[in-house]
């Protein structure tokens, strides 16, 4: 009977994680949509690490 209880517990944990993920997705949908849109519009060839800043000139 121990194996059945472990399976039930795993399913409950998995369900709770799935519900939490869904709740976060729904709560932050406008913010996530803006971020995904911005990422899609960004230039994939630009590397921010290659850009020189004013601090690098000192």
C-alpha positions in Angstrom: 0.0 0.0 0.0 3.0 2.4 0.4 3.5 2.6 -3.3 -0.1 3.7 -3.9 0.3 6.5 -1.3 3.5 7.6 -2.9 1.8 7.8 -6.3 -1.1 9.8 -4.9 1.3 12.2 -3.2 3.3 12.7 -6.5 0.1 13.4 -8.4 -1.0 15.9 -5.8 2.3 17.7 -6.0 2.3 17.6 -9.8 -1.2 19.0 -9.8 -0.3 21.8 -7.4 2.7 22.8 -9.5 0.6 22.8 -12.6 -2.1 24.9 -10.9 0.5 27.4 -9.6 2.1 27.7 -13.1 -1.3 28.4 -14.6 -2.2 30.9 -12.0 1.1 32.8 -12.6 0.6 32.7 -16.3 -2.9 34.1 -16.0 -2.0 36.8 -13.4 1.0 38.1 -15.4 -0.4 37.6 -18.9 -0.2 41.3 -19.9 3.4 41.6 -18.7 4.5 38.3 -20.2 2.9 39.2 -23.6 4.8 42.5 -23.6 8.0 40.8 -22.8 7.5 38.1 -25.4 6.7 40.7 -28.0 9.8 42.7 -27.1 11.9 39.6 -27.4 10.5 38.8 -30.8 11.2 42.3 -32.0 14.8 42.4 -30.7 17.8 42.1 -32.9 19.3 38.6 -32.4 22.7 39.6 -33.8 23.3 42.4 -31.2 25.3 41.3 -28.2 25.1 43.7 -25.3 28.5 42.4 -24.0 30.2 43.7 -27.1 29.1 47.3 -26.6 31.5 49.7 -25.0 30.1 51.9 -22.2 31.4 55.2 -20.7 32.7 53.2 -17.7 34.9 51.1 -20.1 36.6 54.3 -21.4 38.0 55.3 -18.0 
